[in-house]
Amino acid sequence: MKSLLNKIHNINCFSLFEQIPNESVDLVCVDPPYGIGYGPWDVWKCKAEFLVFCHKWISECFRVLKPSGTMWSFMGYQNLIDFVLTLKQYGNVHLENWIIWARAKGRSSSKHLKSQREDVIHVTKSKEFTWNNLKVLREVICPYMKDGKPRGWFIDENGKRVRWTGLGNIWPYTSPFWKSKNDKLIHPAQKPFLIIERLVLLSSNEGDIVLDPFSGSGTTAIVCEEHRRSYICSEQNVQYFNDSIARLEKFKESKVAD
Ligand SMILES: C[S@@+](CC[C@H](N)C(=O)[O-])C[C@H]1O[C@@H](n2cnc3c(N)ncnc32)[C@H](O)[C@@H]1O
């Protein structure tokens, strides 16, 4: 297991899974094929074949997850219902959170609304899962006062009324594009660094082991480097693998996720 850590492996994830012991991983961060033919890695004869593939990787993820572990998985709207029903077939799975990534950019279509969201589903193996309650600074809509003093809010350096509050489940982040700061696009399905960072910070602690079986541009590995988590990633495509290694090496040198 030790030899797998802190590497992106150029391997099919099912060969990687064979080398990972039961209940040894703290967090699985998955951005799987969506079953929509988005890229060469996402071509299926029919929906049934795609769902068999989902069953296969989901059962492996649950096998390797510790009892306190968490799995976050992205999914597109087209197969979201089938995907969640597939997850729920695993008896001891708890659906804990459901994030909408409001990504603004979307592909236009003559017969469909432009899709401007993707979903991120949080499931755990027990109710005793790792959770770090992140807070965010948000502008106050109703500035309540008590005894003439602001109740829970303050005025920031820009003169805005703000307060620290719990993180919501709608996350507006632009998709990475060719010139994004920290997120230069090297993969057609690349996810924003800031989203993966939040998932990792919410659901793991320093030194924990994070698994990403479909690693693409290597975003999870870079986030783990930044936040001192151990990682095990696999990417089967040689070109994406090479590009992600180059991105990771550059990050280690400069600490900027280019
Ligand atoms: C949706 S993309 C992941 C993008 C990634 N989250 C990022 O930020 O760049 C899915 C990736 O999984 C890879 N993949 C698909 N099936 C795989 C398998 N069985 N084993 C390993 N990698 C696989 C594809 O080549 C593709 O790069």
The ligand as a Gaussian input file, in Angstrom:
#p B3LYP/6-31G(d) Opt

LIG

0 1
 C      -14.227000      13.100000     -15.985000
 S      -12.540000      12.836000     -16.309000
 C      -11.733000      13.353000     -14.807000
 C      -11.313000      14.800000     -14.807000
 C      -10.610000      15.223000     -13.533000
 N      -11.476000      15.266000     -12.395000
 C       -9.930000      16.587000     -13.692000
 O      -10.158000      17.518000     -12.891000
 O       -9.154000      16.741000     -14.631000
 C      -12.466000      11.107000     -16.218000
 C      -11.083000      10.533000     -16.474000
 O      -11.107000       9.145000     -16.124000
 C      -10.264000       8.435000     -17.010000
 N      -10.732000       7.037000     -16.972000
 C      -11.874000       6.528000     -17.478000
 N      -11.986000       5.229000     -17.187000
 C      -10.889000       4.914000     -16.449000
 C      -10.450000       3.712000     -15.807000
 N      -11.142000       2.585000     -15.893000
 N       -9.293000       3.750000     -15.112000
 C       -8.555000       4.902000     -15.019000
 N       -8.925000       6.052000     -15.611000
 C      -10.081000       6.065000     -16.308000
 C      -10.462000       9.121000     -18.350000
 O       -9.351000       8.922000     -19.223000
 C      -10.639000      10.579000     -17.934000
 O       -9.422000      11.289000     -18.008000

